[in-house]
Amino acid sequence: MDVRRKRNEALGRRVVQALESRNMEAYYEATKEEAVKKALELIPKGSTINMGGSMSVRESGLLDAVSSGDYEFYDRDMAATPEERNEIALKAFTCDWFLGSVNAMSEDGVFVNIDGNANRVAAYAFGPKNVLLIVGMNKVVKTEEDAMHRARNEAAPINTQRFDCDTPCTKNGSCSDCKSPDCICCQIMITRFSRIPKRFKIILVDENLGF
């Protein structure tokens, strides 16, 4: 084990304990392949599954696994019209599993998410029976304040560039606290506890995943 992996494992195990203290179920895996294996152990065959636009879920290989597996996967990218896409997104509130990630997570298990349309943070807050999050160790920072800073000044600008939004952060690379029509920082959610025990299943991965 190289020293970076040794450090990440020590930190990851501590974050897992912090998440468990917040009424969540958490795991640490060394690779994205092991993370996908763990996720598929948790999700029963035949489950209904929805997701937001998570790059972490895509990059890990979990999206390919559930879309080709024995599950009822609601894929909004297959929608023929905006209306159909919206209908698929609304199914998130009644599905068995919602897949996603976080924009940032503190070492003590608090995570921050920022959305434009808010379908993702809405599903995290209420609806799906289970929320499964794939979180690369690149998203773990020291404090809740650091998590907010990462979400606004790293994750959000990269996502505006990804979607070719006309915002200040697309051009200058950091948050300008804008009110642009293309702003994706419309809803900011801090999650610190799960009232429903183990509704959140969080798999930390010693990989750089997503933004």
C-alpha positions as CSV (number, residue, x, y, z in Angstrom):
1,M,0.0,0.0,0.0
2,D,1.5,3.4,-1.0
3,V,1.5,6.2,1.5
4,R,-1.3,8.1,-0.2
5,R,-3.7,5.1,-0.1
6,K,-2.6,4.5,3.6
7,R,-3.5,8.1,4.5
8,N,-6.8,8.0,2.5
9,E,-7.9,4.7,4.1
10,A,-7.2,6.1,7.6
11,L,-9.2,9.2,6.8
12,G,-11.9,7.3,5.0
13,R,-12.5,4.9,8.0
14,R,-12.8,8.0,10.2
15,V,-15.3,9.6,7.9
16,V,-17.3,6.3,7.8
17,Q,-17.6,6.4,11.6
18,A,-18.7,10.1,11.4
19,L,-21.4,9.2,8.9
20,E,-22.6,6.3,11.0
21,S,-22.9,8.7,14.0
22,R,-25.3,10.7,11.8
23,N,-27.7,7.8,11.3
24,M,-26.3,6.8,7.9
25,E,-24.9,3.6,6.6
26,A,-21.3,4.0,5.2
27,Y,-18.5,2.0,3.6
28,Y,-15.0,2.6,2.5
29,E,-13.7,0.9,-0.7
30,A,-10.2,1.2,-2.2
31,T,-11.3,1.1,-5.9
32,K,-14.3,2.1,-8.0
33,E,-14.8,-1.6,-9.0
34,E,-15.1,-2.5,-5.3
35,A,-17.4,0.4,-4.8
36,V,-19.7,-0.8,-7.6
37,K,-19.6,-4.4,-6.2
38,K,-20.7,-3.1,-2.8
39,A,-23.5,-1.0,-4.3
40,L,-24.9,-4.0,-6.2
41,E,-24.8,-6.0,-3.0
42,L,-27.0,-3.3,-1.4
43,I,-29.5,-2.9,-4.2
44,P,-31.9,-5.8,-4.5
45,K,-32.7,-7.1,-8.0
46,G,-35.9,-5.7,-9.4
47,S,-35.6,-2.4,-7.5
48,T,-36.8,0.8,-9.1
49,I,-33.8,3.2,-9.6
50,N,-33.5,6.9,-10.5
51,M,-30.6,9.3,-10.4
52,G,-29.5,12.9,-11.0
53,G,-26.7,13.8,-13.4
54,S,-23.9,12.5,-11.2
55,M,-20.5,12.1,-12.9
56,S,-19.3,10.0,-10.0
57,V,-22.0,7.4,-10.6
58,R,-21.1,7.4,-14.3
59,E,-17.3,7.3,-13.8
60,S,-17.5,4.6,-11.2
61,G,-19.3,2.2,-13.6
62,L,-22.4,2.0,-11.4
63,L,-24.6,3.6,-14.0
64,D,-23.7,1.0,-16.6
65,A,-24.2,-1.8,-14.1
66,V,-27.7,-0.8,-13.1
67,S,-28.9,0.3,-16.6
68,S,-27.9,-3.1,-18.0
69,G,-28.8,-5.2,-14.9
70,D,-32.0,-6.7,-13.5
71,Y,-33.5,-3.4,-12.3
72,E,-36.2,-1.0,-13.4
73,F,-34.0,2.0,-14.2
74,Y,-35.6,5.3,-15.0
75,D,-33.2,7.0,-17.5
76,R,-34.1,10.6,-18.1
77,D,-31.5,10.8,-20.8
78,M,-33.7,8.4,-22.9
79,A,-36.6,10.9,-22.8
80,A,-37.8,12.0,-26.2
81,T,-39.3,15.3,-25.0
82,P,-38.7,17.8,-22.1
83,E,-42.1,16.8,-20.7
84,E,-41.1,13.1,-20.7
85,R,-37.8,14.0,-19.1
86,N,-39.6,15.8,-16.3
87,E,-41.9,12.9,-15.8
88,I,-39.0,10.6,-15.3
89,A,-37.3,13.0,-12.9
90,L,-40.5,13.1,-10.8
91,K,-40.4,9.3,-10.4
92,A,-37.4,9.9,-8.1
93,F,-39.8,10.6,-5.3
94,T,-41.4,7.2,-5.3
95,C,-38.4,5.0,-6.4
96,D,-36.7,2.4,-4.2
97,W,-33.2,3.8,-4.8
98,F,-31.8,7.2,-5.9
99,L,-28.2,7.3,-7.0
100,G,-25.9,10.3,-6.7
101,S,-22.9,11.8,-5.0
102,V,-22.0,15.0,-3.1
103,N,-20.3,18.3,-4.1
104,A,-18.3,18.1,-0.9
105,M,-18.1,16.4,2.4
106,S,-16.4,17.4,5.7
107,E,-14.3,15.0,7.7
108,D,-17.1,14.9,10.4
109,G,-19.7,13.6,7.9
110,V,-21.6,16.8,6.9
111,F,-22.1,17.1,3.1
112,V,-23.0,20.0,0.8
113,N,-24.8,19.9,-2.5
114,I,-25.7,22.7,-4.9
115,D,-28.3,22.4,-7.6
116,G,-29.9,24.5,-10.4
117,N,-33.1,22.5,-11.1
118,A,-33.0,21.0,-7.6
119,N,-34.3,17.6,-8.6
120,R,-31.2,16.0,-6.9
121,V,-31.3,17.8,-3.6
122,A,-35.1,17.4,-3.5
123,A,-34.7,13.6,-3.7
124,Y,-31.9,13.6,-1.1
125,A,-34.2,15.5,1.3
126,F,-37.4,13.5,0.7
127,G,-39.0,10.7,-1.3
128,P,-36.8,7.7,-2.3
129,K,-36.7,4.9,0.1
130,N,-32.9,4.8,-0.2
131,V,-30.3,7.3,-1.3
132,L,-27.0,5.7,-2.4
133,L,-24.0,8.1,-2.8
134,I,-20.7,7.3,-4.5
135,V,-18.1,9.7,-3.0
136,G,-14.5,9.9,-4.2
137,M,-12.0,10.9,-1.5
138,N,-11.2,14.0,-3.7
139,K,-14.4,15.5,-2.3
140,V,-13.6,15.1,1.4
141,V,-12.4,18.3,3.1
142,K,-11.7,19.3,6.7
143,T,-14.7,21.3,7.8
144,E,-18.3,22.2,6.8
145,E,-17.0,25.6,5.8
146,D,-14.4,24.0,3.6
147,A,-17.1,21.9,2.1
148,M,-19.2,24.9,1.2
149,H,-16.2,26.6,-0.3
150,R,-15.4,23.5,-2.4
151,A,-19.0,23.2,-3.6
152,R,-19.3,26.8,-4.7
153,N,-15.7,27.5,-6.0
154,E,-14.7,24.2,-7.4
155,A,-17.6,21.9,-8.2
156,A,-20.1,24.6,-9.4
157,P,-17.7,26.4,-11.8
158,I,-16.7,23.0,-13.4
159,N,-20.3,22.1,-13.8
160,T,-21.2,25.4,-15.4
161,Q,-18.4,24.8,-17.9
162,R,-19.6,21.3,-18.4
163,F,-23.1,22.6,-19.3
164,D,-21.7,25.7,-21.1
165,C,-23.6,28.0,-18.9
166,D,-23.4,31.8,-19.3
167,T,-22.3,32.6,-15.8
168,P,-19.3,34.6,-14.3
169,C,-17.8,31.4,-12.8
170,T,-17.8,29.8,-16.2
171,K,-15.4,32.5,-17.3
172,N,-13.4,33.2,-14.2
173,G,-13.4,29.8,-12.5
174,S,-14.7,30.7,-9.1
175,C,-18.0,31.8,-7.5
176,S,-19.2,35.4,-8.0
177,D,-22.4,34.9,-6.0
178,C,-24.2,35.7,-9.2
179,K,-27.9,36.0,-10.1
180,S,-27.4,35.0,-13.7
181,P,-30.3,33.3,-15.5
182,D,-28.0,30.4,-16.1
183,C,-26.9,30.2,-12.4
184,I,-26.8,26.6,-11.1
185,C,-26.4,27.6,-7.4
186,C,-30.1,28.0,-6.9
187,Q,-30.6,25.6,-4.1
188,I,-27.8,24.9,-1.5
189,M,-28.4,22.0,0.9
190,I,-26.4,20.9,3.9
191,T,-27.1,17.4,5.1
192,R,-26.0,16.7,8.7
193,F,-28.3,13.9,9.9
194,S,-30.7,11.3,8.6
195,R,-34.0,11.1,10.5
196,I,-34.7,7.8,8.8
197,P,-32.0,5.3,10.0
198,K,-29.7,4.1,7.2
199,R,-31.8,5.8,4.4
200,F,-28.5,7.2,3.2
201,K,-26.0,4.5,2.0
202,I,-22.6,6.3,1.4
203,I,-19.7,4.5,-0.3
204,L,-16.4,6.4,0.0
205,V,-13.9,5.5,-2.7
206,D,-10.2,6.0,-2.8
207,E,-10.5,7.4,-6.4
208,N,-10.9,10.8,-7.9
209,L,-14.5,10.8,-9.1
210,G,-16.7,13.6,-10.3
211,F,-16.2,17.2,-9.6
